[in-house]
């Protein structure tokens, strides 16, 4: 396993837990989408780690911060 895989996987798990704690509604749906993005990034990083995933990761982090407001 690569470090990128572990990193993205940890974020995916944390995002899923955060989504489960939210009440039903739009913020929960957005948080679940963020979790799916992290999960997809972890799957791609497991196959071929590269730096092309960084912009996707940054976009997901920005969205997750907006949900938290």
Beta strands, then each sheet from edge to edge (+ up, - down):
end
